[in-house]
Structures are given as C-alpha cells and as structure tokens.
Amino acid sequence: MSSAAEVRGVALLGATGSIGETARRVLARHADRFRVVALTANGSRDALAAAAARLAPAMVGLVSPNGTPLPPGWRGGPECLVEAATHPDAAIVLNAVVGAAGLDATLAALRAGKRVALANKESLVMGGALVQRAAREGGGAVVPVDSEHSALLQCVSGRIATEGEGLLPLTGVRRVVITASGGPFRTWSSERIRGAQLADALAHPTWSMGRKITVDSASLANKALEVIEAHVLFGVPYDRIEVVVHPQSIVHSMVEFDDGSVLAQLGVPSMELPILYSLTYPDRLEDPGVPRFDPVASSPLTFESVRDAVFPTLGLGIAAGRRGGAAPAVFNAANEAAVARFLDGSLDFPGIPGAIGRALERLADHPANDLPALLAADAAARAHVKEYR
Ligand SMILES: NC(=O)c1ccc[n+]([C@@H]2O[C@H](COP(=O)([O-])OP(=O)(O)OC[C@H]3O[C@@H](n4cnc5c(N)ncnc54)[C@H](OP(=O)(O)O)[C@@H]3O)[C@@H](O)[C@H]2O)c1
C-alpha cells in the first residue's frame, strides 16, 4: 500500500463476537487506513454501545432489541444487517456474524459492489451459487477471513484466473491441503467421545473462538464447512481437496502445484493476521499486533490422517458438498440446530452427526434453485433436528 492510501470505510457485522472483537483491535491499530462506518450485533447491547462509543460509526444496528427501546439513532431488527452491508460509506464489509443469519448481508454487499471480508463461512456453504451470482452481477468480491482459506489465498497469489468456476478460480493447482487442529477429541476413542460433556467440547487446544465454531471444531463439522468453502471460493473439485490433522495449528493450509511443488502459509494460531489480510489484500501492511512466528519455539510440526470413522460429521459434510443442490444448506442448518441443542443440553455429542445424517436423508433433494427455496430447506432441516430423538 502506498503511504498516501485513502481511508476505506468498513462495516463490521457481528462486532461483539470473537472475530468482531479481534477485528476491532486490528482496525483500531490502522485508523489511518480504515474507518469503521457501521457496527452490528444480535443482542449484546452493552458491548455494542461500548464499541460504538469508541469508534463513532455512522450506523449502529441491533438485530434483536427484544422489545426494549433503542438508543437514539440506532437501527433495530434483522434488516439492519443488510442496511449496514450496503452502507454508502462502506467499501469493505467484514461479515463476522455466526451462522446462516449472515447470508443475506453477504449477498446484499456483493450486489452493491463491496469487498466482503468473509468470516461467515456459513454464507458460502449455504448459498455458494447465489453468492457467486451476486458477486458477478454486482461486481463485489469475497476475500476469506478463515485462516485456512487466507493461507490458500496467500499461497496462490498470482495464480487466480480471470474466468472459471469459483469466486477466486485457480490455475496450475493440483491439490489443496486444509489443515485441522483435530480439536479437543483428536486422541479420544469413539467410546470416550460418546460420553463427552459440553465443557470437554469447549476446551479447544489451540484456538480461542465463539461457542458454535468451537463445538464445530470438536466434531470436525467446521472442517467440512471449510472444505465446501474452499470448493466455492477457489473452484477446486472435491477430489482435489484434502484434510490433514496438524495439532500445532501453525501451518494454516498448503497448495500443491502441477509440478509437485507445495507452498504452505505459517503463523501462530491467531486471527489478527487473516483479518488484517482480508482488509489489505492483495497488499500487506506492517502490524506490530500480529504475533511473530518463531520456528524453533513452534517445533516440532506434525501431521496425521483424519480418523474418519471417529468423526463422521466430516464425511457427512463433504458428501453434502459433493451432492450439491440443497444438501450443503441442509447440512449447515442441521448442524447449527444440532449444536444449539448440544449447547442447551438436549442432545449428546454423538447426536450431532446423528441428527445431521437423518436431516440429510430426508431433505438433501429439497429444491434449491433460489433464495426462498434454500431458506425453506434451511427451515425444514432446523425443524427436523428439533424433533430428532
Ligand atoms: N472465532 C474464530 O476464531 C473464527 C475463525 C474462523 C472463522 N470464524 C467464523 O466467523 C463467524 C463468527 O464466529 P465467532 O467465533 O466470532 O462467533 P461469536 O463469537 O459467536 O460471535 C458472533 C457474532 O454474530 C452476532 N450474531 C449472532 N447471531 C446473530 C444473528 N442471528 N443475526 C445477526 N448477528 C448475529 C453476535 O452478536 P451477539 O454478541 O449480540 O450475540 C456476535 O457479534 C462464524 O461464521 C465462524 O465460523 C470464526
């Protein structure tokens, strides 16, 4: 970036979550480059008010005011996400909402020609084809925030084609390898996992994240979402996307090129860098807040195969991705509903793949040609998981 770079407006959706909080720190360090123009949260009113007091955005939106009056000037209700995502002062929309609730805003921002710095992977899993269409029609662009996809993007710089399948179609790539920490149950037996409690699933060994994605990491649903995300983003066929367990979470992903050369992107497990890169891509910006990498302190780096039979959610998700149509949306919604039940104690851990598998059996062929059809598939999957015993 040149030193006289313009200040770009950023709308931050999901500002009170784990990614939202890290993003606010990153943005605060680069106030000479980025100005926060909109902030949203679901129900965390006090945290949102504190962030708004510091950042003074033009727009503040609370999705669920729960019947209580809002401070003067605030917007309320689910519409505020799209309003923030299309705010005229925003060049970049950082979508850090969790779950399918983020899809509308992703589509609206792309149709309005914005850069979407996308943490909300569920948008791509649920509505991959719609997201591609919105980007094409509106001239918007998706830049991933997920550390694995940020790693892939950093490895392939100069290898993005102007045409082809995917939002960022690749040329000259033979295979991508997505790394997984393996989560808290990496070394557990199936029998021990059957008795896993909520506190066990929330004890992630390397990453500190929101509760839903932390449970997704324990079941490997998160890795399934990321495989689908990689397919939609880079247009790489499923049989050329591999998952490998890497317990140290230092190698964030790898790309193998046609000649057999493999590039990897490394760094300590922190979202500071992928968030920063999603804002500055394709440029890089010096940032003292990004933790430095020390190869000796990080040694040794090890890799293992995924134990597919122990973690059936991964296979269910990849099969749903391969199947296409409504199946990825059903997988995503069934997973969200099953995780919500696991979090409230009404479903045990093995019930997560159990409920998802049942929903996919019933609903994978649901119509999926447009947004209303996908939303109907999403709702049917949630209803199905609610009743699952
Ligand atoms: N955390 C990570 O390190 C990480 C890494 C890679 C990717 N991601 C992805 O980033 C996204 C956010 O993850 P997170 O860990 O930051 O989640 P989180 O800590 O649970 O935060 C979620 C944010 O979204 C808001 N939100 C929740 N439900 C909403 C709804 N129905 N409508 C609008 N806003 C809603 C929350 O507001 P309230 O606070 O008001 O509830 C909060 O601001 C997810 O898609 C996740 O997969 C996260």
PDBQT file of the ligand as one rigid body, heavy atoms in Angstrom, charges set to zero:
ROOT
HETATM    1  N1  LIG A 401     -13.725 -17.215  16.132  1.00  0.00    +0.000 N 
HETATM    2  C1  LIG A 401     -12.821 -17.537  15.243  1.00  0.00    +0.000 C 
HETATM    3  O1  LIG A 401     -11.617 -17.573  15.527  1.00  0.00    +0.000 OA
HETATM    4  C2  LIG A 401     -13.223 -17.850  13.816  1.00  0.00    +0.000 A 
HETATM    5  C3  LIG A 401     -12.253 -18.284  12.906  1.00  0.00    +0.000 A 
HETATM    6  C4  LIG A 401     -12.624 -18.505  11.587  1.00  0.00    +0.000 A 
HETATM    7  C5  LIG A 401     -13.942 -18.303  11.184  1.00  0.00    +0.000 A 
HETATM    8  N2  LIG A 401     -14.874 -17.906  12.110  1.00  0.00    +0.000 N 
HETATM    9  C6  LIG A 401     -16.255 -17.698  11.648  1.00  0.00    +0.000 C 
HETATM   10  O2  LIG A 401     -16.617 -16.359  11.960  1.00  0.00    +0.000 OA
HETATM   11  C7  LIG A 401     -18.011 -16.264  12.269  1.00  0.00    +0.000 C 
HETATM   12  C8  LIG A 401     -18.155 -15.638  13.655  1.00  0.00    +0.000 C 
HETATM   13  O3  LIG A 401     -17.559 -16.510  14.607  1.00  0.00    +0.000 OA
HETATM   14  P1  LIG A 401     -17.286 -16.053  16.104  1.00  0.00    +0.000 P 
HETATM   15  O4  LIG A 401     -16.482 -17.144  16.713  1.00  0.00    +0.000 OA
HETATM   16  O5  LIG A 401     -16.778 -14.645  16.121  1.00  0.00    +0.000 OA
HETATM   17  O6  LIG A 401     -18.782 -16.108  16.694  1.00  0.00    +0.000 OA
HETATM   18  P2  LIG A 401     -19.346 -15.426  18.042  1.00  0.00    +0.000 P 
HETATM   19  O7  LIG A 401     -18.227 -15.119  18.976  1.00  0.00    +0.000 OA
HETATM   20  O8  LIG A 401     -20.448 -16.295  18.489  1.00  0.00    +0.000 OA
HETATM   21  O9  LIG A 401     -19.934 -14.015  17.513  1.00  0.00    +0.000 OA
HETATM   22  C9  LIG A 401     -20.989 -13.968  16.609  1.00  0.00    +0.000 C 
HETATM   23  C10 LIG A 401     -21.371 -12.544  16.286  1.00  0.00    +0.000 C 
HETATM   24  O10 LIG A 401     -22.545 -12.576  15.441  1.00  0.00    +0.000 OA
HETATM   25  C11 LIG A 401     -23.642 -11.935  16.119  1.00  0.00    +0.000 C 
HETATM   26  N3  LIG A 401     -24.844 -12.729  15.845  1.00  0.00    +0.000 N 
HETATM   27  C12 LIG A 401     -25.193 -13.924  16.391  1.00  0.00    +0.000 A 
HETATM   28  N4  LIG A 401     -26.374 -14.342  15.888  1.00  0.00    +0.000 NA
HETATM   29  C13 LIG A 401     -26.791 -13.384  15.027  1.00  0.00    +0.000 A 
HETATM   30  C14 LIG A 401     -27.949 -13.219  14.233  1.00  0.00    +0.000 A 
HETATM   31  N5  LIG A 401     -28.937 -14.127  14.214  1.00  0.00    +0.000 N 
HETATM   32  N6  LIG A 401     -28.056 -12.107  13.461  1.00  0.00    +0.000 NA
HETATM   33  C15 LIG A 401     -27.068 -11.186  13.480  1.00  0.00    +0.000 A 
HETATM   34  N7  LIG A 401     -25.947 -11.267  14.228  1.00  0.00    +0.000 NA
HETATM   35  C16 LIG A 401     -25.811 -12.367  14.985  1.00  0.00    +0.000 A 
HETATM   36  C17 LIG A 401     -23.278 -11.933  17.588  1.00  0.00    +0.000 C 
HETATM   37  O11 LIG A 401     -23.943 -10.892  18.272  1.00  0.00    +0.000 OA
HETATM   38  P3  LIG A 401     -24.244 -11.000  19.881  1.00  0.00    +0.000 P 
HETATM   39  O12 LIG A 401     -22.897 -10.846  20.554  1.00  0.00    +0.000 OA
HETATM   40  O13 LIG A 401     -25.139  -9.864  20.131  1.00  0.00    +0.000 OA
HETATM   41  O14 LIG A 401     -24.856 -12.356  20.093  1.00  0.00    +0.000 OA
HETATM   42  C18 LIG A 401     -21.767 -11.715  17.516  1.00  0.00    +0.000 C 
HETATM   43  O15 LIG A 401     -21.485 -10.348  17.273  1.00  0.00    +0.000 OA
HETATM   44  C19 LIG A 401     -18.539 -17.706  12.173  1.00  0.00    +0.000 C 
HETATM   45  O16 LIG A 401     -19.070 -17.897  10.899  1.00  0.00    +0.000 OA
HETATM   46  C20 LIG A 401     -17.300 -18.565  12.358  1.00  0.00    +0.000 C 
HETATM   47  O17 LIG A 401     -17.420 -19.821  11.718  1.00  0.00    +0.000 OA
HETATM   48  C21 LIG A 401     -14.550 -17.680  13.397  1.00  0.00    +0.000 A 
ENDROOT
TORSDOF 0
